[in-house]
Amino acid sequence: MACVRWLHPRRWPQPSTLQGVKPNPVDLFGEVPVTWPEVWAWCEAVAGIPRESHRAARYAAGWNVPDKIRRAKLAGTFELVISREPPPPHWWARFRWH
């Protein structure tokens, strides 16, 4: 009977209380999902490394980018970070040999 009482309609959230609520970045199992396009977008926006570069995978693994994306999603700043312009090339960028 406890389940029936818990599902009582008066305990359901009313539509007026849900209008300012952001969607929860956590999935059904309590994890924050991170996809490869999000990792590549982070690498381009933060480090200025294009997806095609051989350095992108090494940067993502070495600097623990998926964990940074999870923390940014939980803080609500992920969209702000990836919408930034990539950093300008450094003076030595014209001498790249790869």
A tleap script that builds the chain and sets N, CA, C and O, in Angstrom:
source leaprc.protein.ff14SB
mol = sequence {
  NMET ALA CYS VAL ARG TRP LEU HIE PRO ARG
  ARG TRP PRO GLN PRO SER THR LEU GLN GLY
  VAL LYS PRO ASN PRO VAL ASP LEU PHE GLY
  GLU VAL PRO VAL THR TRP PRO GLU VAL TRP
  ALA TRP CYS GLU ALA VAL ALA GLY ILE PRO
  ARG GLU SER HIE ARG ALA ALA ARG TYR ALA
  ALA GLY TRP ASN VAL PRO ASP LYS ILE ARG
  ARG ALA LYS LEU ALA GLY THR PHE GLU LEU
  VAL ILE SER ARG GLU PRO PRO PRO PRO HIE
  TRP TRP ALA ARG PHE ARG TRP CHIE
}
set mol.1.N position { 0.802 -1.205 0.000 }
set mol.1.CA position { 0.000 0.000 0.000 }
set mol.1.C position { 0.844 1.268 0.000 }
set mol.1.O position { 0.373 2.335 -0.396 }
set mol.2.N position { 2.094 1.149 0.445 }
set mol.2.CA position { 2.938 2.338 0.488 }
set mol.2.C position { 3.188 2.884 -0.911 }
set mol.2.O position { 3.289 4.097 -1.094 }
set mol.3.N position { 3.290 1.997 -1.902 }
set mol.3.CA position { 3.516 2.446 -3.277 }
set mol.3.C position { 2.311 3.196 -3.815 }
set mol.3.O position { 2.461 4.182 -4.536 }
set mol.4.N position { 1.130 2.739 -3.474 }
set mol.4.CA position { -0.081 3.403 -3.955 }
set mol.4.C position { -0.160 4.803 -3.371 }
set mol.4.O position { -0.543 5.744 -4.066 }
set mol.5.N position { 0.195 4.951 -2.109 }
set mol.5.CA position { 0.163 6.273 -1.493 }
set mol.5.C position { 1.236 7.174 -2.090 }
set mol.5.O position { 1.021 8.378 -2.233 }
set mol.6.N position { 2.389 6.608 -2.441 }
set mol.6.CA position { 3.457 7.408 -3.013 }
set mol.6.C position { 3.081 7.929 -4.395 }
set mol.6.O position { 3.502 9.021 -4.776 }
set mol.7.N position { 2.291 7.160 -5.152 }
set mol.7.CA position { 1.892 7.561 -6.500 }
set mol.7.C position { 0.633 8.422 -6.519 }
set mol.7.O position { 0.030 8.622 -7.573 }
set mol.8.N position { 0.249 8.913 -5.391 }
set mol.8.CA position { -0.953 9.736 -5.323 }
set mol.8.C position { -0.775 10.992 -6.180 }
set mol.8.O position { 0.296 11.599 -6.151 }
set mol.9.N position { -1.788 11.394 -6.936 }
set mol.9.CA position { -1.645 12.531 -7.842 }
set mol.9.C position { -1.243 13.836 -7.166 }
set mol.9.O position { -0.619 14.679 -7.810 }
set mol.10.N position { -1.569 14.032 -5.912 }
set mol.10.CA position { -1.186 15.275 -5.242 }
set mol.10.C position { 0.322 15.370 -5.053 }
set mol.10.O position { 0.847 16.468 -4.864 }
set mol.11.N position { 1.035 14.240 -5.099 }
set mol.11.CA position { 2.481 14.262 -4.921 }
set mol.11.C position { 3.233 14.440 -6.242 }
set mol.11.O position { 4.451 14.615 -6.229 }
set mol.12.N position { 2.548 14.402 -7.365 }
set mol.12.CA position { 3.208 14.601 -8.645 }
set mol.12.C position { 3.588 16.062 -8.790 }
set mol.12.O position { 2.853 16.928 -8.316 }
set mol.13.N position { 4.715 16.371 -9.431 }
set mol.13.CA position { 5.059 17.773 -9.635 }
set mol.13.C position { 4.059 18.449 -10.575 }
set mol.13.O position { 3.675 17.890 -11.603 }
set mol.14.N position { 3.666 19.611 -10.216 }
set mol.14.CA position { 2.726 20.353 -11.043 }
set mol.14.C position { 3.464 21.036 -12.192 }
set mol.14.O position { 4.628 21.400 -12.025 }
set mol.15.N position { 2.827 21.223 -13.358 }
set mol.15.CA position { 3.511 21.838 -14.503 }
set mol.15.C position { 4.044 23.235 -14.219 }
set mol.15.O position { 5.059 23.628 -14.793 }
set mol.16.N position { 3.395 23.984 -13.360 }
set mol.16.CA position { 3.869 25.333 -13.076 }
set mol.16.C position { 5.207 25.333 -12.334 }
set mol.16.O position { 5.960 26.301 -12.428 }
set mol.17.N position { 5.507 24.273 -11.609 }
set mol.17.CA position { 6.770 24.219 -10.879 }
set mol.17.C position { 7.918 23.724 -11.748 }
set mol.17.O position { 9.073 23.843 -11.341 }
set mol.18.N position { 7.646 23.174 -12.927 }
set mol.18.CA position { 8.681 22.604 -13.778 }
set mol.18.C position { 9.152 23.542 -14.887 }
set mol.18.O position { 9.995 23.144 -15.691 }
set mol.19.N position { 8.649 24.751 -14.960 }
set mol.19.CA position { 8.975 25.613 -16.086 }
set mol.19.C position { 10.406 26.130 -16.056 }
set mol.19.O position { 10.998 26.283 -17.124 }
set mol.20.N position { 10.984 26.403 -14.921 }
set mol.20.CA position { 12.334 26.929 -14.854 }
set mol.20.C position { 13.401 25.877 -14.603 }
set mol.20.O position { 14.552 26.220 -14.330 }
set mol.21.N position { 13.042 24.605 -14.691 }
set mol.21.CA position { 13.959 23.530 -14.369 }
set mol.21.C position { 14.761 23.143 -15.606 }
set mol.21.O position { 14.196 22.938 -16.680 }
set mol.22.N position { 16.088 23.044 -15.449 }
set mol.22.CA position { 16.945 22.584 -16.541 }
set mol.22.C position { 16.908 21.065 -16.595 }
set mol.22.O position { 16.699 20.414 -15.572 }
set mol.23.N position { 17.109 20.493 -17.782 }
set mol.23.CA position { 17.171 19.028 -17.822 }
set mol.23.C position { 18.392 18.516 -17.073 }
set mol.23.O position { 19.451 19.143 -17.091 }
set mol.24.N position { 18.243 17.409 -16.435 }
set mol.24.CA position { 19.317 16.836 -15.639 }
set mol.24.C position { 20.338 16.170 -16.563 }
set mol.24.O position { 19.950 15.366 -17.411 }
set mol.25.N position { 21.640 16.482 -16.424 }
set mol.25.CA position { 22.630 15.869 -17.309 }
set mol.25.C position { 22.944 14.421 -16.953 }
set mol.25.O position { 23.740 13.779 -17.639 }
set mol.26.N position { 22.339 13.900 -15.900 }
set mol.26.CA position { 22.627 12.543 -15.439 }
set mol.26.C position { 21.637 11.581 -16.086 }
set mol.26.O position { 20.442 11.869 -16.155 }
set mol.27.N position { 22.133 10.436 -16.561 }
set mol.27.CA position { 21.258 9.453 -17.180 }
set mol.27.C position { 20.598 8.569 -16.125 }
set mol.27.O position { 20.660 8.857 -14.930 }
set mol.28.N position { 19.981 7.513 -16.573 }
set mol.28.CA position { 19.211 6.630 -15.691 }
set mol.28.C position { 20.065 5.981 -14.613 }
set mol.28.O position { 19.575 5.712 -13.516 }
set mol.29.N position { 21.336 5.727 -14.910 }
set mol.29.CA position { 22.207 5.034 -13.966 }
set mol.29.C position { 23.043 5.977 -13.114 }
set mol.29.O position { 23.921 5.520 -12.382 }
set mol.30.N position { 22.798 7.266 -13.188 }
set mol.30.CA position { 23.525 8.224 -12.377 }
set mol.30.C position { 24.837 8.680 -12.979 }
set mol.30.O position { 25.620 9.349 -12.304 }
set mol.31.N position { 25.098 8.336 -14.227 }
set mol.31.CA position { 26.330 8.746 -14.903 }
set mol.31.C position { 26.043 9.920 -15.832 }
set mol.31.O position { 24.931 10.070 -16.338 }
set mol.32.N position { 27.040 10.733 -16.045 }
set mol.32.CA position { 26.931 11.823 -17.007 }
set mol.32.C position { 27.500 11.307 -18.324 }
set mol.32.O position { 28.693 11.012 -18.402 }
set mol.33.N position { 26.663 11.191 -19.368 }
set mol.33.CA position { 27.173 10.647 -20.630 }
set mol.33.C position { 28.076 11.647 -21.349 }
set mol.33.O position { 27.791 12.844 -21.386 }
set mol.34.N position { 29.161 11.141 -21.914 }
set mol.34.CA position { 30.103 11.945 -22.690 }
set mol.34.C position { 30.299 11.246 -24.022 }
set mol.34.O position { 30.627 10.061 -24.062 }
set mol.35.N position { 30.098 11.977 -25.120 }
set mol.35.CA position { 30.247 11.397 -26.455 }
set mol.35.C position { 31.534 11.895 -27.092 }
set mol.35.O position { 32.114 12.892 -26.659 }
set mol.36.N position { 31.978 11.178 -28.140 }
set mol.36.CA position { 33.204 11.593 -28.832 }
set mol.36.C position { 33.068 12.955 -29.496 }
set mol.36.O position { 34.031 13.721 -29.452 }
set mol.37.N position { 31.941 13.314 -30.110 }
set mol.37.CA position { 31.843 14.680 -30.658 }
set mol.37.C position { 32.011 15.762 -29.589 }
set mol.37.O position { 32.538 16.838 -29.874 }
set mol.38.N position { 31.567 15.483 -28.365 }
set mol.38.CA position { 31.774 16.451 -27.284 }
set mol.38.C position { 33.249 16.555 -26.914 }
set mol.38.O position { 33.744 17.643 -26.620 }
set mol.39.N position { 33.950 15.426 -26.930 }
set mol.39.CA position { 35.385 15.448 -26.629 }
set mol.39.C position { 36.128 16.237 -27.696 }
set mol.39.O position { 36.994 17.050 -27.372 }
set mol.40.N position { 35.799 16.006 -28.974 }
set mol.40.CA position { 36.487 16.738 -30.048 }
set mol.40.C position { 36.150 18.228 -29.989 }
set mol.40.O position { 37.020 19.066 -30.226 }
set mol.41.N position { 34.898 18.567 -29.676 }
set mol.41.CA position { 34.530 19.981 -29.555 }
set mol.41.C position { 35.297 20.639 -28.418 }
set mol.41.O position { 35.717 21.789 -28.544 }
set mol.42.N position { 35.487 19.927 -27.308 }
set mol.42.CA position { 36.263 20.458 -26.184 }
set mol.42.C position { 37.713 20.689 -26.598 }
set mol.42.O position { 38.295 21.728 -26.285 }
set mol.43.N position { 38.290 19.724 -27.298 }
set mol.43.CA position { 39.692 19.855 -27.725 }
set mol.43.C position { 39.873 21.051 -28.652 }
set mol.43.O position { 40.867 21.770 -28.550 }
set mol.44.N position { 38.922 21.268 -29.553 }
set mol.44.CA position { 39.028 22.399 -30.467 }
set mol.44.C position { 38.835 23.719 -29.749 }
set mol.44.O position { 39.534 24.688 -30.042 }
set mol.45.N position { 37.884 23.775 -28.798 }
set mol.45.CA position { 37.584 25.039 -28.137 }
set mol.45.C position { 38.622 25.414 -27.086 }
set mol.45.O position { 38.980 26.586 -26.968 }
set mol.46.N position { 39.108 24.448 -26.329 }
set mol.46.CA position { 40.003 24.752 -25.217 }
set mol.46.C position { 41.467 24.756 -25.640 }
set mol.46.O position { 42.206 25.692 -25.333 }
set mol.47.N position { 41.880 23.712 -26.341 }
set mol.47.CA position { 43.301 23.590 -26.682 }
set mol.47.C position { 43.616 24.032 -28.103 }
set mol.47.O position { 44.786 24.195 -28.448 }
set mol.48.N position { 42.602 24.230 -28.929 }
set mol.48.CA position { 42.847 24.627 -30.306 }
set mol.48.C position { 43.388 23.484 -31.153 }
set mol.48.O position { 44.049 23.727 -32.163 }
set mol.49.N position { 43.122 22.248 -30.761 }
set mol.49.CA position { 43.603 21.084 -31.498 }
set mol.49.C position { 42.466 20.565 -32.367 }
set mol.49.O position { 41.430 20.161 -31.840 }
set mol.50.N position { 42.636 20.566 -33.692 }
set mol.50.CA position { 41.559 20.046 -34.548 }
set mol.50.C position { 41.412 18.538 -34.406 }
set mol.50.O position { 42.334 17.839 -33.985 }
set mol.51.N position { 40.246 18.066 -34.763 }
set mol.51.CA position { 39.935 16.641 -34.614 }
set mol.51.C position { 40.856 15.770 -35.451 }
set mol.51.O position { 41.192 14.657 -35.047 }
set mol.52.N position { 41.265 16.260 -36.605 }
set mol.52.CA position { 42.074 15.464 -37.518 }
set mol.52.C position { 43.515 15.302 -37.035 }
set mol.52.O position { 44.236 14.440 -37.538 }
set mol.53.N position { 43.938 16.099 -36.088 }
set mol.53.CA position { 45.317 16.055 -35.624 }
set mol.53.C position { 45.589 14.779 -34.832 }
set mol.53.O position { 44.713 14.264 -34.137 }
set mol.54.N position { 46.808 14.285 -34.949 }
set mol.54.CA position { 47.180 13.100 -34.178 }
set mol.54.C position { 47.328 13.423 -32.694 }
set mol.54.O position { 47.374 12.514 -31.865 }
set mol.55.N position { 47.401 14.702 -32.355 }
set mol.55.CA position { 47.542 15.105 -30.961 }
set mol.55.C position { 46.229 15.103 -30.201 }
set mol.55.O position { 46.236 15.115 -28.970 }
set mol.56.N position { 45.091 15.088 -30.906 }
set mol.56.CA position { 43.792 15.220 -30.238 }
set mol.56.C position { 43.510 14.048 -29.300 }
set mol.56.O position { 43.070 14.252 -28.169 }
set mol.57.N position { 43.757 12.834 -29.757 }
set mol.57.CA position { 43.490 11.666 -28.903 }
set mol.57.C position { 44.433 11.642 -27.712 }
set mol.57.O position { 44.036 11.295 -26.600 }
set mol.58.N position { 45.671 12.010 -27.949 }
set mol.58.CA position { 46.636 12.038 -26.840 }
set mol.58.C position { 46.276 13.127 -25.817 }
set mol.58.O position { 46.417 12.923 -24.612 }
set mol.59.N position { 45.814 14.274 -26.306 }
set mol.59.CA position { 45.392 15.352 -25.402 }
set mol.59.C position { 44.174 14.907 -24.579 }
set mol.59.O position { 44.112 15.147 -23.373 }
set mol.60.N position { 43.209 14.258 -25.240 }
set mol.60.CA position { 41.987 13.829 -24.539 }
set mol.60.C position { 42.300 12.821 -23.449 }
set mol.60.O position { 41.695 12.856 -22.377 }
set mol.61.N position { 43.241 11.922 -23.713 }
set mol.61.CA position { 43.581 10.913 -22.710 }
set mol.61.C position { 44.504 11.469 -21.631 }
set mol.61.O position { 44.341 11.161 -20.450 }
set mol.62.N position { 45.459 12.276 -22.032 }
set mol.62.CA position { 46.447 12.777 -21.080 }
set mol.62.C position { 45.910 13.818 -20.120 }
set mol.62.O position { 46.324 13.870 -18.962 }
set mol.63.N position { 44.993 14.646 -20.591 }
set mol.63.CA position { 44.445 15.705 -19.740 }
set mol.63.C position { 43.069 15.342 -19.184 }
set mol.63.O position { 42.381 16.197 -18.626 }
set mol.64.N position { 42.662 14.074 -19.335 }
set mol.64.CA position { 41.414 13.573 -18.752 }
set mol.64.C position { 40.211 14.435 -19.160 }
set mol.64.O position { 39.439 14.889 -18.316 }
set mol.65.N position { 40.076 14.644 -20.456 }
set mol.65.CA position { 39.013 15.491 -20.986 }
set mol.65.C position { 37.613 14.967 -20.665 }
set mol.65.O position { 36.754 15.776 -20.314 }
set mol.66.N position { 37.325 13.652 -20.763 }
set mol.66.CA position { 35.964 13.211 -20.412 }
set mol.66.C position { 35.554 13.569 -18.982 }
set mol.66.O position { 34.396 13.910 -18.743 }
set mol.67.N position { 36.476 13.496 -18.042 }
set mol.67.CA position { 36.140 13.875 -16.670 }
set mol.67.C position { 35.883 15.376 -16.564 }
set mol.67.O position { 34.999 15.804 -15.823 }
set mol.68.N position { 36.652 16.172 -17.303 }
set mol.68.CA position { 36.412 17.622 -17.301 }
set mol.68.C position { 35.057 17.950 -17.902 }
set mol.68.O position { 34.372 18.860 -17.435 }
set mol.69.N position { 34.664 17.211 -18.940 }
set mol.69.CA position { 33.353 17.434 -19.560 }
set mol.69.C position { 32.247 17.058 -18.577 }
set mol.69.O position { 31.245 17.767 -18.473 }
set mol.70.N position { 32.418 15.957 -17.858 }
set mol.70.CA position { 31.412 15.572 -16.860 }
set mol.70.C position { 31.242 16.656 -15.803 }
set mol.70.O position { 30.120 17.017 -15.448 }
set mol.71.N position { 32.362 17.172 -15.304 }
set mol.71.CA position { 32.273 18.215 -14.278 }
set mol.71.C position { 31.654 19.495 -14.830 }
set mol.71.O position { 30.907 20.177 -14.127 }
set mol.72.N position { 31.959 19.823 -16.083 }
set mol.72.CA position { 31.385 21.027 -16.689 }
set mol.72.C position { 29.884 20.865 -16.920 }
set mol.72.O position { 29.126 21.821 -16.756 }
set mol.73.N position { 29.454 19.673 -17.296 }
set mol.73.CA position { 28.017 19.446 -17.475 }
set mol.73.C position { 27.274 19.552 -16.153 }
set mol.73.O position { 26.187 20.126 -16.090 }
set mol.74.N position { 27.860 18.999 -15.099 }
set mol.74.CA position { 27.213 19.088 -13.791 }
set mol.74.C position { 27.168 20.520 -13.277 }
set mol.74.O position { 26.222 20.906 -12.592 }
set mol.75.N position { 28.187 21.308 -13.606 }
set mol.75.CA position { 28.209 22.712 -13.186 }
set mol.75.C position { 27.374 23.599 -14.101 }
set mol.75.O position { 27.056 24.735 -13.751 }
set mol.76.N position { 27.015 23.070 -15.290 }
set mol.76.CA position { 26.213 23.856 -16.231 }
set mol.76.C position { 27.025 24.777 -17.110 }
set mol.76.O position { 26.462 25.703 -17.694 }
set mol.77.N position { 28.314 24.568 -17.231 }
set mol.77.CA position { 29.163 25.457 -18.023 }
set mol.77.C position { 29.678 24.818 -19.305 }
set mol.77.O position { 30.496 25.425 -19.997 }
set mol.78.N position { 29.230 23.621 -19.644 }
set mol.78.CA position { 29.767 22.925 -20.818 }
set mol.78.C position { 29.470 23.680 -22.106 }
set mol.78.O position { 30.364 23.865 -22.931 }
set mol.79.N position { 28.242 24.115 -22.290 }
set mol.79.CA position { 27.875 24.831 -23.514 }
set mol.79.C position { 28.646 26.141 -23.649 }
set mol.79.O position { 28.994 26.549 -24.757 }
set mol.80.N position { 28.907 26.790 -22.534 }
set mol.80.CA position { 29.670 28.033 -22.559 }
set mol.80.C position { 31.113 27.780 -22.981 }
set mol.80.O position { 31.692 28.571 -23.727 }
set mol.81.N position { 31.687 26.691 -22.512 }
set mol.81.CA position { 33.086 26.385 -22.828 }
set mol.81.C position { 33.255 26.039 -24.296 }
set mol.81.O position { 34.177 26.539 -24.941 }
set mol.82.N position { 32.380 25.188 -24.845 }
set mol.82.CA position { 32.581 24.783 -26.229 }
set mol.82.C position { 32.111 25.838 -27.221 }
set mol.82.O position { 32.409 25.728 -28.411 }
set mol.83.N position { 31.393 26.848 -26.772 }
set mol.83.CA position { 30.967 27.909 -27.688 }
set mol.83.C position { 32.035 28.994 -27.837 }
set mol.83.O position { 31.889 29.901 -28.656 }
set mol.84.N position { 33.105 28.902 -27.047 }
set mol.84.CA position { 34.186 29.885 -27.169 }
set mol.84.C position { 34.936 29.699 -28.477 }
set mol.84.O position { 34.944 28.620 -29.069 }
set mol.85.N position { 35.564 30.781 -28.905 }
set mol.85.CA position { 36.448 30.688 -30.062 }
set mol.85.C position { 37.705 29.949 -29.649 }
set mol.85.O position { 38.141 30.080 -28.505 }
set mol.86.N position { 38.305 29.172 -30.549 }
set mol.86.CA position { 39.566 28.518 -30.186 }
set mol.86.C position { 40.661 29.553 -29.974 }
set mol.86.O position { 40.593 30.643 -30.543 }
set mol.87.N position { 41.657 29.237 -29.177 }
set mol.87.CA position { 42.717 30.206 -28.927 }
set mol.87.C position { 43.465 30.535 -30.214 }
set mol.87.O position { 43.551 29.699 -31.114 }
set mol.88.N position { 44.008 31.751 -30.305 }
set mol.88.CA position { 44.722 32.122 -31.531 }
set mol.88.C position { 46.004 31.310 -31.659 }
set mol.88.O position { 46.577 30.889 -30.654 }
set mol.89.N position { 46.457 31.089 -32.895 }
set mol.89.CA position { 47.706 30.343 -33.059 }
set mol.89.C position { 48.887 31.143 -32.517 }
set mol.89.O position { 48.889 32.373 -32.571 }
set mol.90.N position { 49.845 30.468 -32.019 }
set mol.90.CA position { 51.025 31.114 -31.480 }
set mol.90.C position { 51.955 31.520 -32.614 }
set mol.90.O position { 51.754 31.131 -33.764 }
set mol.91.N position { 52.950 32.288 -32.288 }
set mol.91.CA position { 53.855 32.787 -33.330 }
set mol.91.C position { 54.595 31.660 -34.030 }
set mol.91.O position { 54.990 31.802 -35.187 }
set mol.92.N position { 54.788 30.543 -33.341 }
set mol.92.CA position { 55.523 29.438 -33.930 }
set mol.92.C position { 54.639 28.516 -34.743 }
set mol.92.O position { 55.132 27.532 -35.294 }
set mol.93.N position { 53.324 28.806 -34.839 }
set mol.93.CA position { 52.405 27.932 -35.556 }
set mol.93.C position { 52.753 27.845 -37.037 }
set mol.93.O position { 52.451 26.841 -37.682 }
set mol.94.N position { 53.377 28.869 -37.581 }
set mol.94.CA position { 53.689 28.823 -39.011 }
set mol.94.C position { 54.817 27.851 -39.311 }
set mol.94.O position { 55.057 27.526 -40.474 }
set mol.95.N position { 55.526 27.376 -38.268 }
set mol.95.CA position { 56.634 26.463 -38.471 }
set mol.95.C position { 56.276 25.004 -38.207 }
set mol.95.O position { 57.164 24.164 -38.059 }
set mol.96.N position { 54.994 24.701 -38.146 }
set mol.96.CA position { 54.582 23.312 -37.911 }
set mol.96.C position { 55.012 22.441 -39.077 }
set mol.96.O position { 54.917 22.843 -40.236 }
set mol.97.N position { 55.480 21.258 -38.763 }
set mol.97.CA position { 55.926 20.342 -39.794 }
set mol.97.C position { 55.095 19.083 -39.846 }
set mol.97.O position { 55.504 18.115 -40.487 }
set mol.98.N position { 53.957 19.055 -39.206 }
set mol.98.CA position { 53.138 17.839 -39.237 }
set mol.98.C position { 51.799 18.101 -39.832 }
set mol.98.O position { 50.980 17.187 -39.937 }
savepdb mol mol.pdb
quit
